[in-house]
Amino acid sequence: SVVANAALVPLPSASVYRDRLLGAVARGNGERDWAVIAVEQARASGLRTLLEPRLITAPAGSLAGAGPQGGETGWQKFFDGYARFVVHCGLLAELAGADGLALGGGLAATTRRTDGGRRSKATLDEWRRSGWSQVVRAARGAFAGWLTWKADSSVEATELSFWDELDVLACDLEAGI
């Protein structure tokens, strides 16, 4: 079948990319940031690149699912910290020559317009909207490429409150295993 035959075709671009990445490390670039090396070598292989950093917030090294605590002060602390995070990532993406930067994903408690199936309070909507606007402005100040948010589900994509401030829509529509 066509599918079976396609599966037997080698992926020369993956091989070239791997060889370039290993070559960069062998030439003494192993002390550099691996994200920068990977983006540089992908671009040298003719690939378009997207830097997709993830903010690990839970003690076990995973994404915390709950939103900020402590009312308006908690939300402001969250967005101030997240803006610093995206500036760092934006500068890294700019240095590496990435085409795009994903500002995050999987933080539905901070991005959605509803809480638990009901419309969220207007003040909470305002905090989220102004906070993400602050984050997008910070990223644009550090990175000249295109910006996206990688929604982890169609539900997160539908509820994202700031798509209009981004350049590209991204959603992981992978079926659950």
C-alpha positions as CSV (number, residue, x, y, z in Angstrom):
1,S,0.0,0.0,0.0
2,V,1.0,3.6,-0.4
3,V,1.1,4.1,3.4
4,A,3.3,1.1,3.9
5,N,5.7,2.2,1.1
6,A,5.8,5.7,2.5
7,A,6.9,4.3,5.9
8,L,9.9,2.7,4.3
9,V,11.2,5.9,2.8
10,P,14.1,7.3,4.9
11,L,13.9,10.8,6.3
12,P,17.1,12.4,4.9
13,S,16.3,15.8,6.4
14,A,16.1,14.3,9.9
15,S,19.5,12.6,9.3
16,V,21.1,15.9,8.0
17,Y,19.7,17.8,11.0
18,R,21.0,15.2,13.5
19,D,24.4,15.2,11.8
20,R,24.6,19.1,11.9
21,L,23.5,19.1,15.6
22,L,26.1,16.5,16.6
23,G,28.7,18.4,14.5
24,A,28.0,21.6,16.3
25,V,28.5,19.9,19.6
26,A,31.7,18.2,18.4
27,R,33.1,21.5,17.3
28,G,33.0,22.7,20.9
29,N,29.5,24.3,21.0
30,G,28.3,21.9,23.7
31,E,28.7,24.6,26.3
32,R,26.1,26.9,24.5
33,D,22.4,26.7,25.2
34,W,21.1,23.6,23.6
35,A,17.9,25.4,22.4
36,V,20.1,27.9,20.5
37,I,22.2,25.1,19.0
38,A,19.1,23.2,17.9
39,V,17.4,26.2,16.3
40,E,20.6,27.2,14.5
41,Q,21.2,23.7,13.1
42,A,17.5,23.3,12.1
43,R,17.7,26.6,10.2
44,A,21.0,25.5,8.6
45,S,19.1,22.4,7.5
46,G,16.5,24.5,5.8
47,L,13.8,24.0,8.4
48,R,11.5,26.7,9.9
49,T,11.7,26.9,13.6
50,L,9.5,27.5,16.6
51,L,10.9,27.8,20.1
52,E,8.3,26.4,22.5
53,P,9.4,26.8,26.1
54,R,7.3,25.5,29.0
55,L,7.2,27.0,32.4
56,I,7.4,24.3,35.0
57,T,5.6,25.5,38.0
58,A,4.8,22.5,40.2
59,P,7.2,20.9,42.7
60,A,7.2,17.6,40.8
61,G,8.5,19.3,37.6
62,S,5.2,19.5,35.9
63,L,2.8,22.3,34.9
64,A,0.5,23.5,37.7
65,G,-3.1,23.3,36.6
66,A,-4.6,25.8,39.0
67,G,-4.5,29.5,38.4
68,P,-2.9,32.1,40.6
69,Q,-4.2,32.4,44.2
70,G,-4.7,35.5,46.2
71,G,-7.0,37.6,44.1
72,E,-5.8,40.5,42.0
73,T,-2.3,40.6,43.7
74,G,-1.8,36.9,42.9
75,W,-2.7,37.4,39.3
76,Q,-0.5,40.4,39.0
77,K,2.5,38.5,40.5
78,F,1.8,35.6,38.1
79,F,1.7,37.8,35.0
80,D,4.8,39.9,36.1
81,G,6.7,36.7,36.5
82,Y,5.4,35.2,33.2
83,A,6.3,38.4,31.4
84,R,9.9,38.1,32.7
85,F,9.9,34.4,31.5
86,V,8.8,35.3,28.0
87,V,11.3,38.1,27.7
88,H,14.1,35.6,28.5
89,C,12.7,33.1,26.0
90,G,12.1,35.8,23.4
91,L,15.7,37.0,23.7
92,L,16.9,33.4,23.4
93,A,14.7,32.8,20.3
94,E,16.0,36.1,18.8
95,L,19.6,35.1,19.5
96,A,19.0,31.7,17.9
97,G,17.2,33.1,14.9
98,A,14.0,31.3,15.5
99,D,11.1,32.0,13.2
100,G,8.5,31.9,15.9
101,L,7.9,31.8,19.6
102,A,5.2,29.9,21.5
103,L,4.3,31.9,24.6
104,G,3.1,28.8,26.3
105,G,0.3,26.2,26.5
106,G,-1.5,24.0,28.9
107,L,-2.3,26.9,31.4
108,A,-6.0,26.9,30.7
109,A,-6.8,28.1,34.2
110,T,-5.1,31.4,33.3
111,T,-6.3,31.7,29.7
112,R,-9.9,30.7,29.6
113,R,-13.0,32.9,29.6
114,T,-15.0,30.5,31.8
115,D,-14.6,28.8,35.2
116,G,-15.9,25.3,35.6
117,G,-18.4,25.5,32.7
118,R,-19.9,28.9,33.7
119,R,-18.9,32.4,32.6
120,S,-16.2,33.7,34.8
121,K,-16.5,36.9,36.8
122,A,-15.9,40.2,34.8
123,T,-13.0,41.2,37.1
124,L,-11.3,37.8,36.6
125,D,-11.8,38.2,32.8
126,E,-10.2,41.7,33.1
127,W,-7.2,40.4,35.1
128,R,-6.6,37.6,32.6
129,R,-7.0,39.7,29.5
130,S,-4.8,42.6,30.8
131,G,-2.2,40.1,32.1
132,W,-1.9,38.3,28.8
133,S,-1.7,41.6,27.0
134,Q,1.2,42.5,29.2
135,V,2.9,39.2,28.4
136,V,2.4,39.6,24.6
137,R,3.8,43.2,24.7
138,A,6.8,41.9,26.7
139,A,7.4,39.2,24.2
140,R,7.1,41.5,21.2
141,G,9.7,43.8,22.8
142,A,12.2,40.9,23.0
143,F,11.5,39.0,19.8
144,A,10.9,40.1,16.2
145,G,9.4,36.9,14.9
146,W,5.8,35.6,15.0
147,L,4.1,34.7,18.3
148,T,1.6,31.9,19.1
149,W,0.1,30.1,22.0
150,K,0.1,26.3,21.7
151,A,-3.3,25.3,23.0
152,D,-3.2,21.7,24.4
153,S,-6.8,21.0,23.3
154,S,-9.6,22.3,21.2
155,V,-11.3,23.4,24.4
156,E,-8.3,25.5,25.4
157,A,-8.1,26.9,21.9
158,T,-11.8,27.8,21.9
159,E,-11.6,29.5,25.4
160,L,-8.3,31.4,24.8
161,S,-9.0,35.0,25.5
162,F,-6.2,36.6,23.6
163,W,-6.0,35.0,20.2
164,D,-6.4,38.4,18.5
165,E,-3.1,39.5,19.9
166,L,-1.1,36.6,18.4
167,D,0.2,36.1,14.8
168,V,-0.4,32.4,14.4
169,L,-2.9,29.9,15.8
170,A,-1.5,26.6,17.2
171,C,-3.4,23.8,18.7
172,D,-2.4,20.2,19.5
173,L,-5.3,18.1,18.2
174,E,-3.6,14.8,18.9
175,A,-6.1,12.2,19.9
176,G,-5.7,10.8,23.3
177,I,-3.9,7.4,23.6
